[in-house]
Amino acid sequence: MRIGIVGYGAGGRYFHAPFIEAAEDVELVGIVARSESTRAAVESDFPGMPTYSSLGELLAAGVDVVTITTPPHTRHDLVMEAINSGVHVVADKPFGPTAVAAGQLAEAANNAGVILNVFHNRRRDADILTLAKVLASGEMGVLWRVHSIMDQDDANSLEVGATGGLLRDLGTHLVDQMLWLLGPATHVHATLDWTERFGERTDCGFFITMTHASGVVSTVSASKLNHSTTRELRAYGSEGSYIAAASDVQANALMAGRRPVADSESWGIDAPEYWGTLSRKDHRETVPSAQGNYTGFYTEFARAVRGEGPEPVPASEGIRTLEVLDAARRSALENMVVAL
């Protein structure tokens, strides 16, 4: 599968290219990079890799798939351009400004006969996969609640404007993880923190409560402006609890210059000091980390393109996440519980 990347900022450089490189039956054949500094970054990471000034140039060169990982306000039109050109698309999250707009993209892809998936890579985080394994074991009994916190001391990465804000950034990840783990939500209640940045009012923190169709209640929260670096998962059931204070192991490795293609066996496994604890009436045990690896998304996507397996994250699942985010914003603005 010949794939091209549109955009080589932090997302394209650290969260797409290394995993395309490591995926099975996938070849990275070109990158859209406009500035000289970005082209230099491409040359440093992938010597000799062709670069293009536009999506149109990349499409003309010949690709099977494009990954769109440009800033959110540009993403919708580029995804539509790729669909209309008849190529398959991986869209970064969030792949539309609203669930309705995302639905239009999904309909266009269906009409064009191409596959559109959303890069919800954090379903493949070590901590969430470990929690999924614990829940599947049944050792906690009937599951009641799951709590997820992801704070980052990273104010400079907070995007502003109509398509910015933390709800559509980290909120997209955390909400999608809970929907993937616990199933669809029926009710949403949220509060948002606000700040003024560059003359625009932007949400900089959130606390969302979801009631799932299964009866389980989940909460997700995050901040980028409170000088906290925290990743914690808590789950409570009728027979016990599971608590983990994990590290963002894959992101940390990427920022340190490591690549999954060179470290496939140990990649994405949290160090023992970050392993969670399962507590029951008669015993308490440390649960070893599962292996997280975003590479699997691209391997599975290539198989889906060939008709040999399911799509890793169909557009319909990305729309479901956006429906919760839209409801969370409405809930916060109107101080109400929103039924989905």
DAFENDA-V626672 format. One record per residue. N is the residue number from 1. RES is the residue in one small letter. SS is DSSP state (A for helix, B for strand, O for the rest). PHI is phi in whole degrees, 0 to 359 (NA if undefined). OMEGA is omega in degrees with one decimal (999 if undefined). Layout:
# DAFENDA-V626672
{{N & RES & SS & PHI & OMEGA} {N & RES & SS & PHI & OMEGA}}
This chain:
# DAFENDA-V626672
{{1 & m & O & NA & 179.7} {2 & r & B & 273 & -174.6} {3 & i & B & 234 & 174.9} {4 & g & B & 240 & 179.1} {5 & i & B & 253 & 175.8} {6 & v & B & 252 & -176.8} {7 & g & O & 109 & -179.4} {8 & y & O & 226 & 168.6} {9 & g & O & 279 & -178.6} {10 & a & A & 300 & -178.5} {11 & g & A & 296 & -178.4} {12 & g & A & 296 & -174.1} {13 & r & A & 286 & -172.7} {14 & y & A & 256 & -172.4} {15 & f & A & 247 & 175.4} {16 & h & A & 238 & -173.4} {17 & a & A & 307 & -178.6} {18 & p & A & 297 & -177.0} {19 & f & A & 272 & 169.1} {20 & i & A & 296 & 179.1} {21 & e & A & 302 & -174.9} {22 & a & A & 269 & -174.9} {23 & a & O & 287 & 179.6} {24 & e & O & 277 & 174.7} {25 & d & O & 59 & 179.5} {26 & v & O & 228 & 177.1} {27 & e & B & 232 & 173.9} {28 & l & B & 280 & -171.9} {29 & v & B & 244 & 178.9} {30 & g & B & 180 & -178.0} {31 & i & B & 223 & 173.5} {32 & v & B & 278 & -178.1} {33 & a & O & 216 & -171.4} {34 & r & O & 269 & -174.3} {35 & s & O & 280 & 178.4} {36 & e & A & 298 & -179.0} {37 & s & A & 294 & 178.9} {38 & t & A & 290 & 176.5} {39 & r & A & 298 & 177.7} {40 & a & A & 295 & 177.6} {41 & a & A & 295 & 177.6} {42 & v & A & 299 & -179.2} {43 & e & A & 297 & 178.8} {44 & s & A & 293 & -177.0} {45 & d & A & 278 & -176.4} {46 & f & O & 224 & -176.8} {47 & p & O & 306 & 178.5} {48 & g & O & 86 & -179.7} {49 & m & O & 293 & 177.0} {50 & p & O & 297 & 175.0} {51 & t & B & 240 & -176.0} {52 & y & B & 226 & -177.4} {53 & s & O & 270 & -178.7} {54 & s & O & 204 & 174.7} {55 & l & A & 298 & 179.2} {56 & g & A & 302 & 178.1} {57 & e & A & 296 & 178.9} {58 & l & A & 297 & 179.9} {59 & l & A & 297 & 180.0} {60 & a & A & 295 & -179.7} {61 & a & A & 287 & 176.4} {62 & g & O & 104 & 175.5} {63 & v & O & 218 & 173.5} {64 & d & O & 267 & -173.4} {65 & v & B & 217 & 168.6} {66 & v & B & 236 & 170.5} {67 & t & B & 257 & 179.9} {68 & i & B & 260 & -177.6} {69 & t & O & 226 & 175.4} {70 & t & O & 273 & 178.1} {71 & p & O & 306 & -172.4} {72 & p & A & 306 & -175.0} {73 & h & A & 290 & 178.8} {74 & t & A & 260 & -165.1} {75 & r & A & 291 & -174.7} {76 & h & A & 303 & -175.8} {77 & d & A & 293 & 179.4} {78 & l & A & 291 & 176.1} {79 & v & A & 300 & 179.7} {80 & m & A & 296 & 178.0} {81 & e & A & 299 & 180.0} {82 & a & A & 294 & 178.3} {83 & i & A & 300 & -178.5} {84 & n & A & 294 & 177.0} {85 & s & O & 271 & 174.6} {86 & g & O & 84 & 176.7} {87 & v & O & 252 & 176.7} {88 & h & B & 287 & -171.8} {89 & v & B & 225 & 164.1} {90 & v & B & 252 & -179.0} {91 & a & B & 256 & 175.0} {92 & d & O & 294 & 178.9} {93 & k & O & 273 & -20.2} {94 & p & O & 287 & -169.8} {95 & f & O & 270 & 173.6} {96 & g & O & 204 & -179.7} {97 & p & O & 292 & 176.8} {98 & t & O & 215 & 176.8} {99 & a & A & 295 & 179.7} {100 & v & A & 295 & 179.2} {101 & a & A & 296 & 177.6} {102 & a & A & 295 & 177.0} {103 & g & A & 298 & 177.1} {104 & q & A & 295 & 177.1} {105 & l & A & 295 & 179.6} {106 & a & A & 297 & 178.5} {107 & e & A & 295 & 179.0} {108 & a & A & 297 & 179.2} {109 & a & A & 296 & 178.9} {110 & n & A & 297 & 179.9} {111 & n & A & 294 & -179.4} {112 & a & A & 276 & 179.9} {113 & g & O & 73 & 178.2} {114 & v & O & 243 & -179.6} {115 & i & O & 267 & 175.4} {116 & l & B & 241 & 177.1} {117 & n & B & 237 & -179.2} {118 & v & B & 249 & -175.0} {119 & f & O & 276 & 172.5} {120 & h & O & 273 & -173.7} {121 & n & A & 293 & -172.3} {122 & r & A & 282 & 163.9} {123 & r & A & 295 & -176.5} {124 & r & A & 255 & 172.1} {125 & d & O & 287 & -179.3} {126 & a & A & 300 & -174.8} {127 & d & A & 291 & -178.9} {128 & i & A & 288 & 176.4} {129 & l & A & 291 & 176.6} {130 & t & A & 295 & 177.1} {131 & l & A & 299 & 178.7} {132 & a & A & 300 & 178.8} {133 & k & A & 295 & 178.8} {134 & v & A & 296 & -179.3} {135 & l & A & 297 & -179.1} {136 & a & A & 294 & -179.7} {137 & s & A & 290 & -179.0} {138 & g & O & 78 & -175.0} {139 & e & O & 290 & 178.6} {140 & m & O & 271 & -178.6} {141 & g & O & 74 & 178.9} {142 & v & O & 284 & -177.6} {143 & l & B & 285 & 179.5} {144 & w & B & 254 & -171.1} {145 & r & B & 217 & 172.2} {146 & v & B & 226 & 179.6} {147 & h & B & 238 & -177.6} {148 & s & B & 227 & 178.3} {149 & i & B & 237 & 173.0} {150 & m & B & 220 & 175.8} {151 & d & B & 262 & 176.3} {152 & q & O & 230 & 177.1} {153 & d & O & 275 & -168.3} {154 & d & O & 209 & -175.5} {155 & a & A & 299 & -175.5} {156 & n & A & 293 & -178.9} {157 & s & A & 268 & 179.2} {158 & l & O & 285 & -179.2} {159 & e & O & 277 & -179.1} {160 & v & O & 249 & 178.3} {161 & g & O & 94 & -174.2} {162 & a & O & 298 & -179.1} {163 & t & O & 257 & -178.4} {164 & g & O & 261 & -178.6} {165 & g & O & 91 & -175.3} {166 & l & O & 285 & 179.8} {167 & l & O & 302 & -178.9} {168 & r & O & 274 & 178.0} {169 & d & O & 262 & 179.6} {170 & l & A & 294 & 178.6} {171 & g & A & 300 & 178.3} {172 & t & A & 300 & 179.5} {173 & h & A & 297 & -172.0} {174 & l & A & 291 & 177.0} {175 & v & A & 296 & -179.7} {176 & d & A & 299 & 178.6} {177 & q & A & 301 & -178.5} {178 & m & A & 291 & 177.8} {179 & l & A & 294 & 177.1} {180 & w & A & 294 & -175.2} {181 & l & A & 281 & -167.7} {182 & l & A & 244 & -179.6} {183 & g & O & 92 & -172.7} {184 & p & O & 297 & 177.5} {185 & a & B & 264 & 178.1} {186 & t & B & 251 & -179.1} {187 & h & B & 218 & -176.6} {188 & v & B & 225 & 170.8} {189 & h & B & 226 & -174.7} {190 & a & B & 212 & 167.6} {191 & t & B & 233 & -179.9} {192 & l & B & 237 & 169.4} {193 & d & B & 265 & -174.8} {194 & w & B & 233 & 175.9} {195 & t & B & 215 & 173.7} {196 & e & B & 260 & 178.3} {197 & r & B & 225 & 179.2} {198 & f & O & 54 & 177.1} {199 & g & O & 79 & -179.0} {200 & e & B & 236 & 177.3} {201 & r & B & 279 & -172.5} {202 & t & B & 226 & 175.3} {203 & d & B & 286 & -174.4} {204 & c & B & 239 & 177.6} {205 & g & B & 194 & -179.1} {206 & f & B & 209 & 172.2} {207 & f & B & 220 & -174.3} {208 & i & B & 239 & 172.8} {209 & t & B & 249 & 177.4} {210 & m & B & 242 & 168.7} {211 & t & B & 261 & -175.9} {212 & h & B & 266 & -178.6} {213 & a & O & 302 & 178.5} {214 & s & O & 286 & -176.2} {215 & g & O & 99 & 177.3} {216 & v & O & 289 & 176.1} {217 & v & B & 250 & 176.4} {218 & s & B & 237 & 172.0} {219 & t & B & 234 & 174.8} {220 & v & B & 228 & -179.7} {221 & s & B & 212 & 179.7} {222 & a & B & 198 & 174.7} {223 & s & B & 209 & 170.9} {224 & k & O & 240 & -173.8} {225 & l & O & 245 & -175.0} {226 & n & O & 256 & 175.3} {227 & h & O & 55 & 177.4} {228 & s & O & 238 & 171.4} {229 & t & O & 239 & -171.7} {230 & t & B & 222 & 169.8} {231 & r & B & 229 & -176.9} {232 & e & B & 219 & 172.8} {233 & l & B & 236 & 175.8} {234 & r & B & 226 & 176.3} {235 & a & B & 226 & -178.3} {236 & y & B & 233 & 178.5} {237 & g & B & 224 & -175.9} {238 & s & O & 293 & -176.5} {239 & e & O & 244 & -179.8} {240 & g & B & 166 & -177.6} {241 & s & B & 218 & 173.3} {242 & y & B & 226 & -177.7} {243 & i & B & 226 & 179.9} {244 & a & B & 219 & 172.4} {245 & a & O & 249 & -169.4} {246 & a & O & 272 & 170.6} {247 & s & O & 255 & 175.8} {248 & d & O & 273 & -162.4} {249 & v & A & 296 & -178.8} {250 & q & A & 289 & 179.2} {251 & a & A & 298 & 179.7} {252 & n & A & 298 & 179.3} {253 & a & A & 294 & 180.0} {254 & l & A & 298 & -179.1} {255 & m & A & 292 & 177.1} {256 & a & O & 274 & 176.3} {257 & g & O & 94 & 179.0} {258 & r & O & 276 & 179.1} {259 & r & O & 231 & -178.6} {260 & p & A & 295 & -178.6} {261 & v & A & 296 & -178.7} {262 & a & A & 261 & -170.8} {263 & d & O & 212 & -169.3} {264 & s & O & 293 & -174.8} {265 & e & O & 284 & -177.0} {266 & s & O & 258 & -176.4} {267 & w & O & 298 & 170.0} {268 & g & O & 74 & 177.7} {269 & i & B & 254 & -178.7} {270 & d & O & 292 & 176.5} {271 & a & O & 294 & -175.7} {272 & p & A & 306 & -179.1} {273 & e & A & 292 & 178.7} {274 & y & A & 254 & -179.5} {275 & w & O & 289 & -177.6} {276 & g & B & 277 & -179.3} {277 & t & B & 237 & 174.1} {278 & l & B & 261 & -176.9} {279 & s & B & 243 & 175.5} {280 & r & B & 232 & -175.4} {281 & k & O & 302 & -171.9} {282 & d & O & 260 & -178.8} {283 & h & O & 198 & 175.5} {284 & r & B & 228 & -177.6} {285 & e & B & 221 & 174.4} {286 & t & B & 274 & -176.5} {287 & v & B & 256 & 179.7} {288 & p & O & 301 & -179.1} {289 & s & O & 292 & 166.0} {290 & a & O & 288 & 177.6} {291 & q & B & 267 & 173.3} {292 & g & O & 264 & 178.6} {293 & n & O & 196 & -179.7} {294 & y & O & 290 & -179.8} {295 & t & A & 304 & -176.7} {296 & g & A & 303 & 178.5} {297 & f & A & 302 & -175.8} {298 & y & A & 287 & 175.5} {299 & t & A & 297 & 179.9} {300 & e & A & 291 & 179.3} {301 & f & A & 295 & 178.8} {302 & a & A & 298 & 178.1} {303 & r & A & 295 & 179.2} {304 & a & A & 295 & 177.7} {305 & v & A & 299 & 179.0} {306 & r & O & 278 & -178.8} {307 & g & O & 76 & -174.4} {308 & e & O & 249 & -179.8} {309 & g & O & 181 & -178.8} {310 & p & O & 287 & 175.3} {311 & e & O & 288 & -177.7} {312 & p & O & 295 & 177.3} {313 & v & O & 217 & -180.0} {314 & p & B & 301 & -179.9} {315 & a & A & 305 & -179.5} {316 & s & A & 300 & 179.4} {317 & e & A & 284 & 173.7} {318 & g & A & 295 & 177.2} {319 & i & A & 296 & 178.9} {320 & r & A & 301 & 177.3} {321 & t & A & 294 & 179.1} {322 & l & A & 295 & 176.6} {323 & e & A & 299 & 177.6} {324 & v & A & 291 & 178.8} {325 & l & A & 296 & 176.6} {326 & d & A & 298 & 178.8} {327 & a & A & 294 & 179.8} {328 & a & A & 295 & 177.9} {329 & r & A & 297 & 178.6} {330 & r & A & 298 & 179.5} {331 & s & A & 301 & -178.5} {332 & a & A & 293 & -177.4} {333 & l & A & 288 & -175.4} {334 & e & A & 252 & 179.2} {335 & n & O & 53 & -177.3} {336 & m & O & 213 & 170.9} {337 & v & O & 274 & -178.2} {338 & v & B & 256 & 175.4} {339 & a & B & 271 & 179.5} {340 & l & O & 264 & 999}}
